[in-house]
Amino acid sequence: MKRIAMMLLVTTISAAGILPFARAACAQVTDHSAKMDDPAEQEIRKLNAQEVEAFLQNDPKSMARLWSDDFVVTNPLNKFVTKQQVLGMVESGFLVITAYDRQIEYLRFYGDTAIVAGNETVKWGGRMPNAGKTEHLRFTAVWMKQAARWQEVARHANIVPEQ
């Protein structure tokens, strides 16, 4: 029994020592199979830029155009919200972003579905609990071609804790 406990302890200590390096390596993963001359990829990148601009301009109409009617988000406040709820937060002045930088690190297509992942730096405004703070996020977004155009159908974003 002591031998098993000791092995578990050594394994845990070893993993804890390696974990920061593993996280750093994973943070630098880039999808080298991306084809910048691919029209679909160019379109998804353009739509991502339009989404960032819509937030910076506080433009719920543009957001509504980019998002599918069944769009859902697990947001940085750890809430699961629908398209209408997000638009309501923007329209009410609760959700405001005053600075926004999005870096796409991964973009891959699966038929009429695109998965986009990366990091973001945002400065919150409005009545957000973190208003005035700049925070770093990790995000994953799912885009689908619906009715002959790309729309975002799901997104997850979380705040990366300061170390």
C-alpha positions in Angstrom: 0.0 0.0 0.0 2.8 2.4 0.9 4.5 1.6 -2.5 1.3 2.5 -4.4 0.9 5.7 -2.4 4.6 6.6 -3.1 4.2 5.9 -6.8 1.1 8.1 -7.0 2.9 10.9 -5.1 5.9 10.7 -7.5 3.6 10.7 -10.5 1.7 13.7 -9.2 4.8 15.7 -8.5 6.3 14.8 -11.9 3.1 15.9 -13.6 2.9 19.1 -11.7 6.5 20.0 -12.7 5.7 19.3 -16.4 2.3 20.8 -16.5 3.4 24.5 -17.0 5.6 23.4 -19.9 2.8 21.3 -21.5 0.4 24.3 -21.2 2.9 26.6 -22.8 3.5 24.1 -25.7 -0.2 23.7 -26.2 -0.8 27.5 -26.2 1.5 27.7 -29.3 -0.2 25.2 -31.4 -1.0 26.6 -34.8 -3.0 24.8 -37.6 -0.3 24.7 -40.3 -2.8 23.0 -42.7 -4.7 26.3 -43.1 -4.9 27.4 -46.7 -5.0 31.2 -46.8 -6.0 31.2 -50.5 -9.1 29.0 -49.7 -12.2 31.2 -50.3 -14.1 29.5 -47.5 -11.3 30.2 -45.0 -11.1 33.8 -46.2 -14.8 34.2 -45.6 -14.7 32.8 -42.1 -11.8 35.0 -41.2 -13.7 38.0 -42.6 -16.8 37.1 -40.6 -14.7 36.8 -37.5 -13.3 40.3 -38.1 -16.9 41.6 -38.7 -18.0 40.1 -35.3 -15.2 41.9 -33.5 -16.1 45.1 -35.2 -19.8 44.7 -34.4 -18.9 44.4 -30.7 -16.6 47.5 -30.9 -19.3 49.5 -32.6 -22.0 48.2 -30.2 -24.0 47.0 -33.3 -26.5 44.3 -32.4 -27.9 44.4 -36.0 -24.6 43.2 -37.4 -24.3 40.6 -34.7 -27.8 39.3 -35.4 -26.8 38.9 -39.1 -23.7 37.0 -38.3 -25.3 34.6 -35.8 -27.8 31.8 -36.6 -31.2 32.1 -35.0 -30.3 29.1 -32.8 -26.9 30.6 -31.8 -25.8 29.8 -28.2 -22.9 30.9 -26.1 -21.2 29.7 -22.9 -19.9 33.2 -22.1 -17.0 34.4 -19.9 -19.4 34.9 -17.0 -20.0 31.2 -17.1 -23.6 31.6 -18.3 -25.2 29.7 -21.1 -27.1 32.2 -23.2 -29.0 32.4 -26.5 -28.7 34.8 -29.4 -31.6 36.8 -28.1 -30.1 37.0 -24.6 -26.8 38.2 -25.9 -28.4 40.8 -28.2 -30.5 42.0 -25.2 -27.4 42.4 -23.1 -25.8 44.5 -25.9 -28.9 46.6 -26.4 -29.4 47.3 -22.7 -25.8 48.5 -22.3 -24.8 45.6 -20.0 -22.4 44.0 -22.5 -20.0 46.5 -23.9 -16.5 45.8 -25.2 -14.3 48.9 -25.6 -11.2 47.1 -26.9 -11.1 43.8 -28.7 -8.2 41.8 -30.2 -8.9 38.3 -31.6 -6.2 35.9 -32.7 -7.3 32.8 -34.6 -5.0 29.9 -33.9 -7.0 27.1 -35.4 -9.5 27.0 -38.3 -10.6 23.7 -39.7 -13.5 22.7 -42.0 -15.7 19.6 -41.7 -18.0 19.9 -44.7 -20.3 22.8 -44.1 -19.0 23.3 -40.6 -16.0 25.4 -39.5 -14.3 25.2 -36.1 -12.4 28.3 -35.1 -10.3 28.6 -31.9 -7.8 31.0 -30.5 -7.3 33.8 -27.9 -8.8 37.2 -27.3 -7.9 40.3 -25.3 -10.9 42.4 -24.4 -11.5 45.5 -22.3 -15.0 45.3 -20.7 -17.3 48.3 -20.4 -21.0 48.8 -19.7 -22.4 47.3 -16.6 -20.3 44.1 -16.8 -18.9 42.9 -13.5 -15.4 43.4 -14.9 -16.1 46.8 -16.5 -12.8 48.7 -16.9 -10.7 45.5 -16.8 -8.7 44.0 -19.6 -8.9 40.3 -19.7 -7.5 37.4 -21.8 -9.9 34.8 -23.1 -9.7 31.4 -24.9 -12.5 30.8 -27.3 -13.9 28.2 -29.6 -16.6 29.0 -32.2 -18.6 26.8 -34.6 -19.7 28.3 -37.9 -22.1 26.5 -40.3 -23.1 27.2 -43.8 -26.9 27.7 -43.6 -29.1 28.9 -46.5 -26.0 29.4 -48.6 -24.2 31.6 -46.1 -21.9 31.1 -43.1 -23.4 31.8 -39.7 -22.0 31.3 -36.2 -24.1 28.6 -34.4 -22.1 28.2 -31.1 -19.4 29.7 -29.1 -17.5 29.1 -25.8 -15.3 31.7 -24.2 -13.6 31.6 -20.9 -11.4 34.1 -19.0 -7.8 32.9 -18.7 -6.8 33.3 -15.0 -3.8 35.5 -14.3 -0.8 33.6 -13.2 
